[in-house]
Amino acid sequence: MPLIQIHIIEGRPPEKIEQLIKEVTDTVCKTLDAPIESVRVLINEIPPEHWGIAGESVKKRRLQAN
């Protein structure tokens, strides 16, 4: 049973998350010849203040960019 975990910064619309789940599932099925019923996709949405790049949170970097 393939289990795919994806970590992204929160804030995307639900329909984009659904599309991501569908397309990742389809790709795994095709690549691994896995039955669709066996594929699990877990999306972890991380708040921007909990995601760091170059020593700063994404939230802080976004505020500085504006």
CHARMM-style PDB file with segment names, atoms N, HN, CA, C and O in Angstrom:
ATOM      1  N   MET     1       0.849  -1.174   0.000  1.00  0.00      PROA
ATOM      2  CA  MET     1       0.000   0.000   0.000  1.00  0.00      PROA
ATOM      3  C   MET     1       0.896   1.239   0.000  1.00  0.00      PROA
ATOM      4  O   MET     1       1.528   1.532   1.015  1.00  0.00      PROA
ATOM      5  N   PRO     2       0.964   1.960  -1.096  1.00  0.00      PROA
ATOM      6  CA  PRO     2       1.753   3.195  -1.124  1.00  0.00      PROA
ATOM      7  C   PRO     2       1.103   4.271  -0.251  1.00  0.00      PROA
ATOM      8  O   PRO     2      -0.104   4.505  -0.312  1.00  0.00      PROA
ATOM      9  N   LEU     3       1.937   4.911   0.557  1.00  0.00      PROA
ATOM     10  HN  LEU     3       2.918   4.721   0.607  1.00  0.00      PROA
ATOM     11  CA  LEU     3       1.508   6.038   1.376  1.00  0.00      PROA
ATOM     12  C   LEU     3       2.409   7.214   1.028  1.00  0.00      PROA
ATOM     13  O   LEU     3       3.620   7.164   1.242  1.00  0.00      PROA
ATOM     14  N   ILE     4       1.816   8.260   0.498  1.00  0.00      PROA
ATOM     15  HN  ILE     4       0.832   8.300   0.324  1.00  0.00      PROA
ATOM     16  CA  ILE     4       2.559   9.443   0.073  1.00  0.00      PROA
ATOM     17  C   ILE     4       2.229  10.575   1.043  1.00  0.00      PROA
ATOM     18  O   ILE     4       1.058  10.890   1.260  1.00  0.00      PROA
ATOM     19  N   GLN     5       3.260  11.185   1.623  1.00  0.00      PROA
ATOM     20  HN  GLN     5       4.210  10.930   1.446  1.00  0.00      PROA
ATOM     21  CA  GLN     5       3.078  12.330   2.498  1.00  0.00      PROA
ATOM     22  C   GLN     5       3.627  13.573   1.805  1.00  0.00      PROA
ATOM     23  O   GLN     5       4.738  13.568   1.276  1.00  0.00      PROA
ATOM     24  N   ILE     6       2.836  14.622   1.818  1.00  0.00      PROA
ATOM     25  HN  ILE     6       1.933  14.627   2.247  1.00  0.00      PROA
ATOM     26  CA  ILE     6       3.221  15.886   1.194  1.00  0.00      PROA
ATOM     27  C   ILE     6       3.072  16.988   2.225  1.00  0.00      PROA
ATOM     28  O   ILE     6       2.020  17.130   2.849  1.00  0.00      PROA
ATOM     29  N   HSD     7       4.122  17.762   2.400  1.00  0.00      PROA
ATOM     30  HN  HSD     7       4.977  17.647   1.894  1.00  0.00      PROA
ATOM     31  CA  HSD     7       4.105  18.895   3.325  1.00  0.00      PROA
ATOM     32  C   HSD     7       4.069  20.180   2.493  1.00  0.00      PROA
ATOM     33  O   HSD     7       4.932  20.408   1.646  1.00  0.00      PROA
ATOM     34  N   ILE     8       3.067  21.006   2.748  1.00  0.00      PROA
ATOM     35  HN  ILE     8       2.366  20.820   3.436  1.00  0.00      PROA
ATOM     36  CA  ILE     8       2.941  22.285   2.042  1.00  0.00      PROA
ATOM     37  C   ILE     8       2.558  23.365   3.044  1.00  0.00      PROA
ATOM     38  O   ILE     8       2.031  23.078   4.118  1.00  0.00      PROA
ATOM     39  N   ILE     9       2.830  24.598   2.678  1.00  0.00      PROA
ATOM     40  HN  ILE     9       3.258  24.831   1.805  1.00  0.00      PROA
ATOM     41  CA  ILE     9       2.404  25.719   3.512  1.00  0.00      PROA
ATOM     42  C   ILE     9       0.902  25.906   3.312  1.00  0.00      PROA
ATOM     43  O   ILE     9       0.403  25.889   2.187  1.00  0.00      PROA
ATOM     44  N   GLU    10       0.203  26.084   4.409  1.00  0.00      PROA
ATOM     45  HN  GLU    10       0.608  26.098   5.324  1.00  0.00      PROA
ATOM     46  CA  GLU    10      -1.254  26.216   4.328  1.00  0.00      PROA
ATOM     47  C   GLU    10      -1.657  27.467   3.558  1.00  0.00      PROA
ATOM     48  O   GLU    10      -0.885  28.415   3.418  1.00  0.00      PROA
ATOM     49  N   GLY    11      -2.908  27.438   3.059  1.00  0.00      PROA
ATOM     50  HN  GLY    11      -3.535  26.668   3.173  1.00  0.00      PROA
ATOM     51  CA  GLY    11      -3.443  28.615   2.396  1.00  0.00      PROA
ATOM     52  C   GLY    11      -3.974  28.353   1.004  1.00  0.00      PROA
ATOM     53  O   GLY    11      -4.518  29.256   0.369  1.00  0.00      PROA
ATOM     54  N   ARG    12      -3.826  27.131   0.521  1.00  0.00      PROA
ATOM     55  HN  ARG    12      -3.384  26.398   1.037  1.00  0.00      PROA
ATOM     56  CA  ARG    12      -4.345  26.830  -0.820  1.00  0.00      PROA
ATOM     57  C   ARG    12      -5.823  26.465  -0.730  1.00  0.00      PROA
ATOM     58  O   ARG    12      -6.263  25.916   0.280  1.00  0.00      PROA
ATOM     59  N   PRO    13      -6.581  26.760  -1.761  1.00  0.00      PROA
ATOM     60  CA  PRO    13      -8.011  26.434  -1.738  1.00  0.00      PROA
ATOM     61  C   PRO    13      -8.239  24.912  -1.735  1.00  0.00      PROA
ATOM     62  O   PRO    13      -7.430  24.157  -2.275  1.00  0.00      PROA
ATOM     63  N   PRO    14      -9.338  24.476  -1.126  1.00  0.00      PROA
ATOM     64  CA  PRO    14      -9.637  23.040  -1.040  1.00  0.00      PROA
ATOM     65  C   PRO    14      -9.641  22.339  -2.391  1.00  0.00      PROA
ATOM     66  O   PRO    14      -9.239  21.179  -2.483  1.00  0.00      PROA
ATOM     67  N   GLU    15     -10.087  23.020  -3.433  1.00  0.00      PROA
ATOM     68  HN  GLU    15     -10.414  23.962  -3.358  1.00  0.00      PROA
ATOM     69  CA  GLU    15     -10.130  22.364  -4.752  1.00  0.00      PROA
ATOM     70  C   GLU    15      -8.719  22.067  -5.277  1.00  0.00      PROA
ATOM     71  O   GLU    15      -8.525  21.094  -6.006  1.00  0.00      PROA
ATOM     72  N   LYS    16      -7.742  22.893  -4.915  1.00  0.00      PROA
ATOM     73  HN  LYS    16      -7.900  23.683  -4.323  1.00  0.00      PROA
ATOM     74  CA  LYS    16      -6.353  22.629  -5.307  1.00  0.00      PROA
ATOM     75  C   LYS    16      -5.803  21.410  -4.558  1.00  0.00      PROA
ATOM     76  O   LYS    16      -5.058  20.612  -5.128  1.00  0.00      PROA
ATOM     77  N   ILE    17      -6.167  21.272  -3.296  1.00  0.00      PROA
ATOM     78  HN  ILE    17      -6.771  21.920  -2.833  1.00  0.00      PROA
ATOM     79  CA  ILE    17      -5.741  20.106  -2.514  1.00  0.00      PROA
ATOM     80  C   ILE    17      -6.351  18.838  -3.112  1.00  0.00      PROA
ATOM     81  O   ILE    17      -5.666  17.825  -3.249  1.00  0.00      PROA
ATOM     82  N   GLU    18      -7.627  18.891  -3.466  1.00  0.00      PROA
ATOM     83  HN  GLU    18      -8.184  19.715  -3.354  1.00  0.00      PROA
ATOM     84  CA  GLU    18      -8.293  17.741  -4.098  1.00  0.00      PROA
ATOM     85  C   GLU    18      -7.602  17.375  -5.412  1.00  0.00      PROA
ATOM     86  O   GLU    18      -7.389  16.196  -5.695  1.00  0.00      PROA
ATOM     87  N   GLN    19      -7.256  18.369  -6.201  1.00  0.00      PROA
ATOM     88  HN  GLN    19      -7.429  19.327  -5.970  1.00  0.00      PROA
ATOM     89  CA  GLN    19      -6.563  18.129  -7.470  1.00  0.00      PROA
ATOM     90  C   GLN    19      -5.197  17.481  -7.224  1.00  0.00      PROA
ATOM     91  O   GLN    19      -4.807  16.560  -7.941  1.00  0.00      PROA
ATOM     92  N   LEU    20      -4.481  17.960  -6.220  1.00  0.00      PROA
ATOM     93  HN  LEU    20      -4.798  18.709  -5.638  1.00  0.00      PROA
ATOM     94  CA  LEU    20      -3.181  17.397  -5.877  1.00  0.00      PROA
ATOM     95  C   LEU    20      -3.319  15.927  -5.489  1.00  0.00      PROA
ATOM     96  O   LEU    20      -2.555  15.085  -5.961  1.00  0.00      PROA
ATOM     97  N   ILE    21      -4.285  15.620  -4.635  1.00  0.00      PROA
ATOM     98  HN  ILE    21      -4.905  16.304  -4.252  1.00  0.00      PROA
ATOM     99  CA  ILE    21      -4.516  14.235  -4.214  1.00  0.00      PROA
ATOM    100  C   ILE    21      -4.815  13.356  -5.419  1.00  0.00      PROA
ATOM    101  O   ILE    21      -4.267  12.260  -5.540  1.00  0.00      PROA
ATOM    102  N   LYS    22      -5.673  13.822  -6.302  1.00  0.00      PROA
ATOM    103  HN  LYS    22      -6.119  14.711  -6.204  1.00  0.00      PROA
ATOM    104  CA  LYS    22      -6.046  13.042  -7.499  1.00  0.00      PROA
ATOM    105  C   LYS    22      -4.847  12.800  -8.404  1.00  0.00      PROA
ATOM    106  O   LYS    22      -4.607  11.672  -8.833  1.00  0.00      PROA
ATOM    107  N   GLU    23      -4.093  13.859  -8.695  1.00  0.00      PROA
ATOM    108  HN  GLU    23      -4.288  14.776  -8.346  1.00  0.00      PROA
ATOM    109  CA  GLU    23      -2.988  13.724  -9.639  1.00  0.00      PROA
ATOM    110  C   GLU    23      -1.839  12.897  -9.067  1.00  0.00      PROA
ATOM    111  O   GLU    23      -1.206  12.130  -9.793  1.00  0.00      PROA
ATOM    112  N   VAL    24      -1.568  13.047  -7.771  1.00  0.00      PROA
ATOM    113  HN  VAL    24      -2.083  13.669  -7.181  1.00  0.00      PROA
ATOM    114  CA  VAL    24      -0.532  12.214  -7.150  1.00  0.00      PROA
ATOM    115  C   VAL    24      -0.974  10.756  -7.155  1.00  0.00      PROA
ATOM    116  O   VAL    24      -0.182   9.867  -7.469  1.00  0.00      PROA
ATOM    117  N   THR    25      -2.220  10.511  -6.814  1.00  0.00      PROA
ATOM    118  HN  THR    25      -2.863  11.233  -6.559  1.00  0.00      PROA
ATOM    119  CA  THR    25      -2.751   9.141  -6.835  1.00  0.00      PROA
ATOM    120  C   THR    25      -2.624   8.531  -8.219  1.00  0.00      PROA
ATOM    121  O   THR    25      -2.147   7.405  -8.358  1.00  0.00      PROA
ATOM    122  N   ASP    26      -3.043   9.258  -9.240  1.00  0.00      PROA
ATOM    123  HN  ASP    26      -3.430  10.173  -9.127  1.00  0.00      PROA
ATOM    124  CA  ASP    26      -2.960   8.754 -10.614  1.00  0.00      PROA
ATOM    125  C   ASP    26      -1.522   8.431 -11.014  1.00  0.00      PROA
ATOM    126  O   ASP    26      -1.259   7.411 -11.650  1.00  0.00      PROA
ATOM    127  N   THR    27      -0.597   9.311 -10.633  1.00  0.00      PROA
ATOM    128  HN  THR    27      -0.811  10.140 -10.116  1.00  0.00      PROA
ATOM    129  CA  THR    27       0.812   9.101 -10.976  1.00  0.00      PROA
ATOM    130  C   THR    27       1.371   7.866 -10.276  1.00  0.00      PROA
ATOM    131  O   THR    27       2.090   7.075 -10.887  1.00  0.00      PROA
ATOM    132  N   VAL    28       1.042   7.702  -9.001  1.00  0.00      PROA
ATOM    133  HN  VAL    28       0.458   8.344  -8.505  1.00  0.00      PROA
ATOM    134  CA  VAL    28       1.529   6.529  -8.268  1.00  0.00      PROA
ATOM    135  C   VAL    28       0.946   5.243  -8.857  1.00  0.00      PROA
ATOM    136  O   VAL    28       1.656   4.250  -9.013  1.00  0.00      PROA
ATOM    137  N   CYS    29      -0.337   5.266  -9.179  1.00  0.00      PROA
ATOM    138  HN  CYS    29      -0.913   6.073  -9.052  1.00  0.00      PROA
ATOM    139  CA  CYS    29      -0.958   4.091  -9.787  1.00  0.00      PROA
ATOM    140  C   CYS    29      -0.256   3.718 -11.088  1.00  0.00      PROA
ATOM    141  O   CYS    29       0.054   2.549 -11.318  1.00  0.00      PROA
ATOM    142  N   LYS    30      -0.012   4.691 -11.920  1.00  0.00      PROA
ATOM    143  HN  LYS    30      -0.265   5.640 -11.733  1.00  0.00      PROA
ATOM    144  CA  LYS    30       0.620   4.453 -13.217  1.00  0.00      PROA
ATOM    145  C   LYS    30       2.067   3.983 -13.045  1.00  0.00      PROA
ATOM    146  O   LYS    30       2.487   3.016 -13.681  1.00  0.00      PROA
ATOM    147  N   THR    31       2.819   4.659 -12.197  1.00  0.00      PROA
ATOM    148  HN  THR    31       2.479   5.445 -11.681  1.00  0.00      PROA
ATOM    149  CA  THR    31       4.238   4.372 -12.034  1.00  0.00      PROA
ATOM    150  C   THR    31       4.481   3.020 -11.357  1.00  0.00      PROA
ATOM    151  O   THR    31       5.375   2.276 -11.761  1.00  0.00      PROA
ATOM    152  N   LEU    32       3.700   2.708 -10.344  1.00  0.00      PROA
ATOM    153  HN  LEU    32       2.974   3.313 -10.016  1.00  0.00      PROA
ATOM    154  CA  LEU    32       3.918   1.491  -9.559  1.00  0.00      PROA
ATOM    155  C   LEU    32       2.981   0.353  -9.925  1.00  0.00      PROA
ATOM    156  O   LEU    32       3.048  -0.722  -9.328  1.00  0.00      PROA
ATOM    157  N   ASP    33       2.107   0.579 -10.901  1.00  0.00      PROA
ATOM    158  HN  ASP    33       2.053   1.452 -11.386  1.00  0.00      PROA
ATOM    159  CA  ASP    33       1.076  -0.420 -11.231  1.00  0.00      PROA
ATOM    160  C   ASP    33       0.281  -0.817  -9.985  1.00  0.00      PROA
ATOM    161  O   ASP    33      -0.062  -1.984  -9.796  1.00  0.00      PROA
ATOM    162  N   ALA    34      -0.002   0.167  -9.149  1.00  0.00      PROA
ATOM    163  HN  ALA    34       0.277   1.116  -9.302  1.00  0.00      PROA
ATOM    164  CA  ALA    34      -0.732  -0.073  -7.905  1.00  0.00      PROA
ATOM    165  C   ALA    34      -2.222   0.157  -8.132  1.00  0.00      PROA
ATOM    166  O   ALA    34      -2.604   1.084  -8.846  1.00  0.00      PROA
ATOM    167  N   PRO    35      -3.060  -0.674  -7.534  1.00  0.00      PROA
ATOM    168  CA  PRO    35      -4.504  -0.418  -7.635  1.00  0.00      PROA
ATOM    169  C   PRO    35      -4.860   0.872  -6.894  1.00  0.00      PROA
ATOM    170  O   PRO    35      -4.316   1.151  -5.826  1.00  0.00      PROA
ATOM    171  N   ILE    36      -5.758   1.640  -7.456  1.00  0.00      PROA
ATOM    172  HN  ILE    36      -6.200   1.413  -8.324  1.00  0.00      PROA
ATOM    173  CA  ILE    36      -6.108   2.945  -6.899  1.00  0.00      PROA
ATOM    174  C   ILE    36      -6.585   2.833  -5.451  1.00  0.00      PROA
ATOM    175  O   ILE    36      -6.347   3.733  -4.646  1.00  0.00      PROA
ATOM    176  N   GLU    37      -7.253   1.736  -5.125  1.00  0.00      PROA
ATOM    177  HN  GLU    37      -7.446   1.005  -5.780  1.00  0.00      PROA
ATOM    178  CA  GLU    37      -7.775   1.553  -3.769  1.00  0.00      PROA
ATOM    179  C   GLU    37      -6.665   1.414  -2.734  1.00  0.00      PROA
ATOM    180  O   GLU    37      -6.908   1.575  -1.538  1.00  0.00      PROA
ATOM    181  N   SER    38      -5.460   1.119  -3.183  1.00  0.00      PROA
ATOM    182  HN  SER    38      -5.262   0.988  -4.154  1.00  0.00      PROA
ATOM    183  CA  SER    38      -4.367   0.907  -2.234  1.00  0.00      PROA
ATOM    184  C   SER    38      -3.536   2.168  -1.967  1.00  0.00      PROA
ATOM    185  O   SER    38      -2.685   2.174  -1.077  1.00  0.00      PROA
ATOM    186  N   VAL    39      -3.781   3.225  -2.731  1.00  0.00      PROA
ATOM    187  HN  VAL    39      -4.472   3.220  -3.454  1.00  0.00      PROA
ATOM    188  CA  VAL    39      -2.953   4.427  -2.626  1.00  0.00      PROA
ATOM    189  C   VAL    39      -3.528   5.371  -1.573  1.00  0.00      PROA
ATOM    190  O   VAL    39      -4.719   5.681  -1.574  1.00  0.00      PROA
ATOM    191  N   ARG    40      -2.657   5.815  -0.685  1.00  0.00      PROA
ATOM    192  HN  ARG    40      -1.689   5.563  -0.685  1.00  0.00      PROA
ATOM    193  CA  ARG    40      -3.036   6.780   0.348  1.00  0.00      PROA
ATOM    194  C   ARG    40      -2.187   8.030   0.172  1.00  0.00      PROA
ATOM    195  O   ARG    40      -0.977   7.945  -0.037  1.00  0.00      PROA
ATOM    196  N   VAL    41      -2.829   9.192   0.257  1.00  0.00      PROA
ATOM    197  HN  VAL    41      -3.812   9.261   0.426  1.00  0.00      PROA
ATOM    198  CA  VAL    41      -2.121  10.474   0.154  1.00  0.00      PROA
ATOM    199  C   VAL    41      -2.455  11.273   1.409  1.00  0.00      PROA
ATOM    200  O   VAL    41      -3.622  11.476   1.743  1.00  0.00      PROA
ATOM    201  N   LEU    42      -1.413  11.719   2.090  1.00  0.00      PROA
ATOM    202  HN  LEU    42      -0.465  11.554   1.818  1.00  0.00      PROA
ATOM    203  CA  LEU    42      -1.571  12.492   3.311  1.00  0.00      PROA
ATOM    204  C   LEU    42      -0.973  13.874   3.080  1.00  0.00      PROA
ATOM    205  O   LEU    42       0.219  14.008   2.801  1.00  0.00      PROA
ATOM    206  N   ILE    43      -1.814  14.903   3.200  1.00  0.00      PROA
ATOM    207  HN  ILE    43      -2.782  14.794   3.427  1.00  0.00      PROA
ATOM    208  CA  ILE    43      -1.374  16.282   3.013  1.00  0.00      PROA
ATOM    209  C   ILE    43      -1.225  16.929   4.389  1.00  0.00      PROA
ATOM    210  O   ILE    43      -2.179  16.980   5.166  1.00  0.00      PROA
ATOM    211  N   ASN    44      -0.047  17.410   4.675  1.00  0.00      PROA
ATOM    212  HN  ASN    44       0.727  17.368   4.044  1.00  0.00      PROA
ATOM    213  CA  ASN    44       0.217  18.129   5.924  1.00  0.00      PROA
ATOM    214  C   ASN    44       0.373  19.602   5.584  1.00  0.00      PROA
ATOM    215  O   ASN    44       1.331  19.998   4.920  1.00  0.00      PROA
ATOM    216  N   GLU    45      -0.579  20.414   6.046  1.00  0.00      PROA
ATOM    217  HN  GLU    45      -1.357  20.093   6.586  1.00  0.00      PROA
ATOM    218  CA  GLU    45      -0.505  21.853   5.810  1.00  0.00      PROA
ATOM    219  C   GLU    45       0.134  22.515   7.029  1.00  0.00      PROA
ATOM    220  O   GLU    45      -0.362  22.407   8.150  1.00  0.00      PROA
ATOM    221  N   ILE    46       1.233  23.194   6.780  1.00  0.00      PROA
ATOM    222  HN  ILE    46       1.635  23.282   5.869  1.00  0.00      PROA
ATOM    223  CA  ILE    46       2.015  23.802   7.838  1.00  0.00      PROA
ATOM    224  C   ILE    46       1.769  25.315   7.840  1.00  0.00      PROA
ATOM    225  O   ILE    46       1.821  25.945   6.784  1.00  0.00      PROA
ATOM    226  N   PRO    47       1.503  25.904   9.009  1.00  0.00      PROA
ATOM    227  CA  PRO    47       1.340  27.355   9.055  1.00  0.00      PROA
ATOM    228  C   PRO    47       2.643  28.055   8.642  1.00  0.00      PROA
ATOM    229  O   PRO    47       3.726  27.556   8.948  1.00  0.00      PROA
ATOM    230  N   PRO    48       2.557  29.192   7.960  1.00  0.00      PROA
ATOM    231  CA  PRO    48       3.765  29.868   7.489  1.00  0.00      PROA
ATOM    232  C   PRO    48       4.714  30.276   8.613  1.00  0.00      PROA
ATOM    233  O   PRO    48       5.914  30.424   8.384  1.00  0.00      PROA
ATOM    234  N   GLU    49       4.192  30.459   9.819  1.00  0.00      PROA
ATOM    235  HN  GLU    49       3.217  30.340  10.006  1.00  0.00      PROA
ATOM    236  CA  GLU    49       5.081  30.801  10.930  1.00  0.00      PROA
ATOM    237  C   GLU    49       5.837  29.584  11.467  1.00  0.00      PROA
ATOM    238  O   GLU    49       6.731  29.727  12.300  1.00  0.00      PROA
ATOM    239  N   HSD    50       5.481  28.388  10.992  1.00  0.00      PROA
ATOM    240  HN  HSD    50       4.755  28.271  10.314  1.00  0.00      PROA
ATOM    241  CA  HSD    50       6.159  27.155  11.404  1.00  0.00      PROA
ATOM    242  C   HSD    50       7.040  26.596  10.298  1.00  0.00      PROA
ATOM    243  O   HSD    50       7.562  25.490  10.443  1.00  0.00      PROA
ATOM    244  N   TRP    51       7.221  27.304   9.217  1.00  0.00      PROA
ATOM    245  HN  TRP    51       6.797  28.202   9.099  1.00  0.00      PROA
ATOM    246  CA  TRP    51       8.030  26.856   8.076  1.00  0.00      PROA
ATOM    247  C   TRP    51       9.172  27.843   7.912  1.00  0.00      PROA
ATOM    248  O   TRP    51       8.945  29.029   7.670  1.00  0.00      PROA
ATOM    249  N   GLY    52      10.398  27.357   8.044  1.00  0.00      PROA
ATOM    250  HN  GLY    52      10.582  26.394   8.240  1.00  0.00      PROA
ATOM    251  CA  GLY    52      11.532  28.252   7.984  1.00  0.00      PROA
ATOM    252  C   GLY    52      12.350  28.099   6.712  1.00  0.00      PROA
ATOM    253  O   GLY    52      12.526  26.994   6.199  1.00  0.00      PROA
ATOM    254  N   ILE    53      12.841  29.214   6.217  1.00  0.00      PROA
ATOM    255  HN  ILE    53      12.698  30.111   6.634  1.00  0.00      PROA
ATOM    256  CA  ILE    53      13.746  29.271   5.064  1.00  0.00      PROA
ATOM    257  C   ILE    53      14.872  30.225   5.434  1.00  0.00      PROA
ATOM    258  O   ILE    53      14.626  31.373   5.803  1.00  0.00      PROA
ATOM    259  N   ALA    54      16.085  29.755   5.337  1.00  0.00      PROA
ATOM    260  HN  ALA    54      16.285  28.822   5.038  1.00  0.00      PROA
ATOM    261  CA  ALA    54      17.264  30.595   5.605  1.00  0.00      PROA
ATOM    262  C   ALA    54      17.198  31.288   6.967  1.00  0.00      PROA
ATOM    263  O   ALA    54      17.591  32.447   7.107  1.00  0.00      PROA
ATOM    264  N   GLY    55      16.696  30.560   7.966  1.00  0.00      PROA
ATOM    265  HN  GLY    55      16.378  29.619   7.852  1.00  0.00      PROA
ATOM    266  CA  GLY    55      16.686  31.092   9.322  1.00  0.00      PROA
ATOM    267  C   GLY    55      15.522  31.986   9.685  1.00  0.00      PROA
ATOM    268  O   GLY    55      15.490  32.537  10.786  1.00  0.00      PROA
ATOM    269  N   GLU    56      14.557  32.147   8.779  1.00  0.00      PROA
ATOM    270  HN  GLU    56      14.583  31.700   7.885  1.00  0.00      PROA
ATOM    271  CA  GLU    56      13.383  32.976   9.053  1.00  0.00      PROA
ATOM    272  C   GLU    56      12.119  32.212   8.668  1.00  0.00      PROA
ATOM    273  O   GLU    56      12.128  31.377   7.764  1.00  0.00      PROA
ATOM    274  N   SER    57      11.042  32.517   9.371  1.00  0.00      PROA
ATOM    275  HN  SER    57      11.035  33.195  10.106  1.00  0.00      PROA
ATOM    276  CA  SER    57       9.767  31.900   9.012  1.00  0.00      PROA
ATOM    277  C   SER    57       9.263  32.465   7.688  1.00  0.00      PROA
ATOM    278  O   SER    57       9.600  33.586   7.307  1.00  0.00      PROA
ATOM    279  N   VAL    58       8.473  31.692   7.012  1.00  0.00      PROA
ATOM    280  HN  VAL    58       8.199  30.781   7.321  1.00  0.00      PROA
ATOM    281  CA  VAL    58       7.870  32.159   5.768  1.00  0.00      PROA
ATOM    282  C   VAL    58       6.970  33.356   6.036  1.00  0.00      PROA
ATOM    283  O   VAL    58       6.890  34.274   5.220  1.00  0.00      PROA
ATOM    284  N   LYS    59       6.299  33.346   7.170  1.00  0.00      PROA
ATOM    285  HN  LYS    59       6.364  32.600   7.833  1.00  0.00      PROA
ATOM    286  CA  LYS    59       5.436  34.476   7.522  1.00  0.00      PROA
ATOM    287  C   LYS    59       6.247  35.778   7.583  1.00  0.00      PROA
ATOM    288  O   LYS    59       5.836  36.798   7.030  1.00  0.00      PROA
ATOM    289  N   LYS    60       7.401  35.733   8.260  1.00  0.00      PROA
ATOM    290  HN  LYS    60       7.736  34.904   8.709  1.00  0.00      PROA
ATOM    291  CA  LYS    60       8.242  36.911   8.378  1.00  0.00      PROA
ATOM    292  C   LYS    60       8.783  37.341   7.004  1.00  0.00      PROA
ATOM    293  O   LYS    60       8.820  38.532   6.694  1.00  0.00      PROA
ATOM    294  N   ARG    61       9.198  36.375   6.193  1.00  0.00      PROA
ATOM    295  HN  ARG    61       9.168  35.408   6.445  1.00  0.00      PROA
ATOM    296  CA  ARG    61       9.720  36.691   4.866  1.00  0.00      PROA
ATOM    297  C   ARG    61       8.652  37.337   3.995  1.00  0.00      PROA
ATOM    298  O   ARG    61       8.932  38.266   3.238  1.00  0.00      PROA
ATOM    299  N   ARG    62       7.426  36.838   4.109  1.00  0.00      PROA
ATOM    300  HN  ARG    62       7.198  36.084   4.725  1.00  0.00      PROA
ATOM    301  CA  ARG    62       6.328  37.429   3.317  1.00  0.00      PROA
ATOM    302  C   ARG    62       6.046  38.858   3.765  1.00  0.00      PROA
ATOM    303  O   ARG    62       5.798  39.731   2.933  1.00  0.00      PROA
ATOM    304  N   LEU    63       6.081  39.104   5.067  1.00  0.00      PROA
ATOM    305  HN  LEU    63       6.283  38.396   5.743  1.00  0.00      PROA
ATOM    306  CA  LEU    63       5.838  40.455   5.573  1.00  0.00      PROA
ATOM    307  C   LEU    63       6.924  41.420   5.099  1.00  0.00      PROA
ATOM    308  O   LEU    63       6.631  42.568   4.763  1.00  0.00      PROA
ATOM    309  N   GLN    64       8.171  40.961   5.069  1.00  0.00      PROA
ATOM    310  HN  GLN    64       8.409  40.029   5.341  1.00  0.00      PROA
ATOM    311  CA  GLN    64       9.271  41.791   4.630  1.00  0.00      PROA
ATOM    312  C   GLN    64       9.203  42.071   3.132  1.00  0.00      PROA
ATOM    313  O   GLN    64       9.671  43.114   2.676  1.00  0.00      PROA
ATOM    314  N   ALA    65       8.622  41.145   2.358  1.00  0.00      PROA
ATOM    315  HN  ALA    65       8.242  40.297   2.728  1.00  0.00      PROA
ATOM    316  CA  ALA    65       8.537  41.310   0.907  1.00  0.00      PROA
ATOM    317  C   ALA    65       7.476  42.337   0.520  1.00  0.00      PROA
ATOM    318  O   ALA    65       7.512  42.888  -0.581  1.00  0.00      PROA
ATOM    319  N   ASN    66       6.543  42.590   1.415  1.00  0.00      PROA
ATOM    320  HN  ASN    66       6.514  42.142   2.309  1.00  0.00      PROA
ATOM    321  CA  ASN    66       5.454  43.538   1.099  1.00  0.00      PROA
ATOM    322  C   ASN    66       5.759  44.924   1.532  1.00  0.00      PROA
ATOM    323  OT1 ASN    66       4.944  45.825   1.336  1.00  0.00      PROA
TER     324      ASN     66
END
